[in-house]
Amino acid sequence: MKKNTIITAAAVVLFLAGISHLIRIFYGWDIVIDKWDIPTWVSFIGSGIPIFLSYKLLKIRE
């Protein structure tokens, strides 16, 4: 595999993770892991960081 293909694939996966968090915020879905309710503010962080990293990966690809 070429380096650019791997970088693009990682950027797409990170972008989809960020978008899924934005969808959770928009629809107000609850996430419960072993009786622990994940607060919505976690999804704000969980959307910002992956989308930012996805953008940076696409910028550094040659």
N, C-alpha and C positions, 0 to 999 in steps of 0.2 A: 504494500500500500504506500501511496505517496504521502508525504508530510501534509500537504494541503488537504487531502481527503480526510485524514484523521482530524485535523483542526476544524474542518467544516462540519464533520459529524459531531464532534464535541460541542461546537457552537449551536448546532440544531438541538441537541439533547438539552443543553442548558436553557435555550430559548423556550423550549416546550415546558420545562419545569417551571420557569418563571411565569409563563402564560397560564399554566394550571393553577398556580397560586392566585393569580389575578382573577381567574374564573371563580375560585373559592370565595374570594372577597366579594365579588359582584353578586353571586347567588346566595351568600351567607351560609354555605355548607359547614357543618360541624365535622371535626375530626376527633375521634376518640381512640386513644391507644392505651389499652389495659386500664380502663377506668379513669384515665387522665384526659381531660378535655383540653385540646390544643387551642390557645387563644388566637383570635383573628389577627392580632398585631404581629404574630410570628409570620403570617403569610405576607405582610408588607415587606419584611426583611427577606423572606423566601422568594419574593418576586423581584425585588430590586437587585440583589446580588447576582443571581444567575443571568438576568437580562444584561446587566453591566458586563459580566464576564464574557457572555456570548458576543457582545459588541466588540470588546477588546480582542477576542480571538479572531474575529473576522477582519479586524484592522491589521493584525500582525501577519496574517497569512500573505504569502507572496504571490 
